[in-house]
């Protein structure tokens, strides 16, 4: 954390991505992207040193998730479920577009993110919709591939939730089985495919040991199955998904 605070170099501009899974049981959103209010005074508490000095988000209202989904022919109110990998503002910023839709996050994430103490870990619940009452899930059993637990989100098992703690203690990822390959939407379990392959741990991870373990499990999955890994902030994530470029383990 000290390295993050003292480093004066910024990353290049990175995307804030979220994904819609067009499943026969209904559209499933994975995360909701950013909030155009992020640059307004008060969005981040004045006392939160890391959030105020190490994070810059900027997007206009027309590129929030609601207008983007409508342009694709998927009105937000018709979405079946929204899965939150975690509740940081660059992932939960578009929740306001999904009133009346089931919002799913891990029980551990909800316990921390929606508590009064959540702001310490950069969960700014004052920016959440007042109507937010998520469905929470716990990972117990149902081993799947390299993961000790999983939750089938669709009845056919094609969409599955996986525990990937580290960046936050309640972080989860979503895997989609496309028959001949898997698409793994990792949220911030890793910031990029390159970071995953190198085993890099992000500077603001809540739990480095858990982060390392999650990365090992993802790499083990990629070594066994044909997988396209798509992190939220990877500049190549969308093109890798469109071009079906697999994540390969040397």
C-alpha positions in Angstrom: 0.0 0.0 0.0 2.9 2.3 0.8 4.3 1.7 -2.7 1.0 2.6 -4.2 0.8 5.9 -2.3 4.4 6.9 -3.0 4.5 6.0 -6.7 4.0 9.1 -8.8 3.5 7.2 -12.1 0.0 6.5 -13.4 -1.1 3.6 -15.5 -2.3 4.4 -19.1 -6.0 5.0 -19.3 -7.8 1.7 -18.7 -11.3 0.6 -19.5 -14.1 0.0 -17.0 -15.8 -3.0 -18.5 -19.0 -4.9 -17.7 -20.5 -7.7 -19.6 -24.0 -9.0 -20.6 -24.5 -12.7 -20.9 -27.3 -13.5 -23.4 -28.6 -16.7 -21.9 -32.0 -18.5 -22.7 -33.1 -17.9 -19.1 -32.5 -14.1 -19.5 -29.7 -11.6 -19.8 -27.2 -11.8 -16.9 -25.1 -8.7 -16.3 -21.6 -9.1 -14.7 -20.9 -5.9 -12.9 -22.4 -2.5 -13.9 -19.4 -0.3 -14.7 -18.7 3.2 -13.5 -20.7 6.2 -12.4 -20.6 9.5 -14.2 -20.8 11.2 -10.7 -17.3 9.9 -9.8 -15.7 13.3 -10.4 -18.3 15.2 -8.3 -17.3 16.6 -4.9 -18.3 14.2 -2.1 -18.4 11.0 -4.3 -15.2 9.9 -2.5 -14.9 10.9 1.2 -12.4 13.6 1.9 -10.5 11.5 4.4 -9.9 8.4 2.2 -6.3 9.0 1.2 -6.0 6.1 -1.2 -9.2 6.6 -3.1 -8.6 10.4 -3.4 -5.0 10.2 -4.5 -4.6 6.8 -6.4 -7.8 6.4 -8.3 -9.2 8.6 -11.2 -12.4 7.7 -12.9 -14.1 9.7 -15.6 -17.0 8.8 -17.8 -20.0 10.6 -19.2 -23.6 9.7 -18.5 -24.2 8.5 -22.1 -21.6 5.7 -21.7 -22.9 4.4 -18.4 -24.2 0.8 -18.6 -27.9 1.8 -19.0 -27.6 3.7 -22.3 -25.1 1.2 -23.6 -27.4 -1.7 -23.0 -30.3 0.0 -24.6 -28.2 0.6 -27.7 -27.5 -3.1 -27.9 -31.3 -3.9 -27.6 -31.2 -5.0 -24.0 -33.3 -2.6 -21.8 -31.8 -2.7 -18.3 -35.3 -3.3 -16.8 -35.5 -6.6 -18.8 -32.2 -8.0 -17.4 -32.8 -11.1 -15.4 -29.9 -10.9 -12.9 -26.9 -8.7 -12.1 -23.9 -10.4 -10.6 -21.4 -8.2 -8.8 -17.9 -9.4 -8.7 -17.4 -6.9 -5.9 -18.8 -3.6 -4.8 -16.0 -1.0 -5.6 -17.5 2.0 -7.4 -16.0 1.2 -10.8 -18.0 -2.0 -10.7 -21.1 -1.0 -8.9 -21.4 2.5 -10.3 -24.2 1.6 -12.7 -26.5 -0.2 -10.2 -29.0 2.6 -10.4 -30.0 1.5 -13.9 -31.3 -1.9 -12.6 -34.0 -1.1 -10.1 -36.3 -4.1 -9.7 -33.6 -6.6 -11.0 -32.1 -9.2 -8.7 -28.6 -8.2 -7.6 -26.3 -11.0 -6.6 -23.1 -10.8 -4.6 -21.3 -13.0 -2.2 -22.4 -13.0 1.4 -18.8 -12.1 2.6 -18.7 -9.1 0.1 -22.1 -7.9 1.2 -21.2 -8.1 4.9 -18.2 -5.8 4.4 -19.3 -3.6 1.6 -22.7 -2.7 3.0 -21.5 -2.1 6.5 -20.7 1.3 8.1 -17.1 0.3 8.2 -17.0 -0.5 4.5 -15.7 2.9 3.5 -12.4 2.0 5.1 -11.9 -0.5 2.3 -13.2 1.9 -0.4 -16.9 0.8 -0.3 -18.8 4.1 -0.5 -22.3 2.9 0.3 -23.7 6.5 0.2 -23.4 6.2 -3.6 -25.5 3.0 -3.8 -29.2 3.1 -4.7 -31.4 3.4 -1.7 -33.4 0.4 -2.9 -30.4 -2.0 -3.0 -31.2 -5.2 -1.1 -29.0 -7.9 -2.8 -29.4 -11.6 -2.9 -26.3 -13.0 -1.2 -24.6 -16.4 -1.9 -22.2 -18.5 0.1 -19.6 -20.8 -1.5 -20.0 -24.2 0.1 -19.2 -27.4 -1.7 -19.9 -28.0 -5.4 -16.3 -28.4 -6.4 -15.7 -27.4 -10.1 -12.5 -27.9 -11.9 -9.7 -26.2 -10.0 -12.1 -24.5 -7.5 -13.1 -26.1 -4.2 -16.6 -24.5 -4.5 -18.9 -23.0 -7.1 -22.5 -22.0 -7.6 -24.5 -22.8 -10.8 -26.3 -19.6 -11.7 -28.3 -21.1 -14.6 -30.2 -24.3 -14.6 -28.0 -25.8 -17.4 -24.9 -25.0 -15.4 -23.5 -23.0 -18.3 -23.1 -19.9 -16.1 -21.3 -20.4 -12.8 -20.0 -18.3 -9.9 -16.5 -19.0 -8.6 -14.9 -17.6 -5.4 -11.8 -15.6 -6.3 -11.0 -13.6 -3.1 -7.9 -11.5 -2.7 -8.6 -8.1 -4.3 -11.5 -8.1 -1.8 -12.3 -10.8 0.6 -15.7 -11.5 -0.9 -14.7 -11.2 -4.6 -16.2 -13.6 -7.1 -15.8 -14.4 -10.8 -18.2 -15.7 -13.4 -17.4 -18.5 -15.9 -19.5 -19.1 -19.0 -19.4 -22.5 -20.7 -19.5 -21.9 -24.5 -19.2 -25.7 -25.2 -15.9 -25.6 -27.0 -14.3 -23.0 -24.6 -14.9 -21.2 -21.4 -15.2 -17.4 -20.9 -13.9 -16.4 -17.5 -15.0 -12.9 -16.4 -12.6 -12.2 -13.6 -13.5 -8.8 -12.4 -10.4 -7.6 -10.4 -9.2 -11.1 -9.5 -6.5 -10.0 -11.9 -6.1 -6.6 -13.7 -4.9 -8.1 -17.0 -4.1 -11.4 -18.7 -0.4 -10.5 -18.4 -0.7 -9.9 -14.7 -2.4 -13.2 -14.3 0.3 -15.1 -16.2 3.1 -13.4 -14.2 1.4 -14.0 -10.9 1.3 -10.3 -10.0 -0.7 -9.2 -7.0 -2.4 -5.8 -7.2 -1.2 -3.1 -4.8 -4.5 -2.6 -3.1 -5.4 -6.3 -2.6 -7.0 -6.9 0.8 -5.4 -10.3 1.1 -2.3 -11.2 -0.8 -2.3 -14.9 0.1 -5.9 -15.3 -1.1 -5.1 -13.3 -4.2 -2.2 -15.6 -5.0 -4.4 -18.7 -4.4 -7.1 -17.4 -6.7 -4.6 -16.7 -9.4 -3.2 -20.2 -9.1 -6.6 -21.7 -9.5 -7.4 -19.6 -12.6 -4.1 -20.6 -14.2 -4.8 -24.2 -13.4 -8.1 -23.9 -15.1 -6.5 -22.4 -18.2 -3.9 -25.2 -18.2 -6.7 -27.8 -18.3 -9.4 -26.2 -20.3 -9.7 -23.8 -23.3 -10.3 -20.5 -21.5 -10.6 -16.9 -22.5 -9.8 -14.8 -19.5 -11.4 -11.3 -19.5 -10.5 -9.0 -16.6 -12.5 -5.8 -16.1 -9.6 -3.4 -16.7 -7.6 -5.3 -19.4 -7.3 -3.1 -22.5 -7.2 -6.2 -24.6 -10.0 -8.0 -22.9 -12.8 -7.1 -25.2 -10.8 -7.8 -28.4 -9.5 -11.1 -27.0 -13.1 -12.1 -26.3 -14.3 -11.1 -29.7 -11.5 -12.9 -31.5 -11.7 -15.9 -29.2 -8.0 -15.8 -28.3 -7.4 -18.3 -25.6 -5.3 -17.7 -22.5 -2.4 -20.1 -22.7 -0.1 -21.3 -20.0 3.4 -22.0 -21.0 
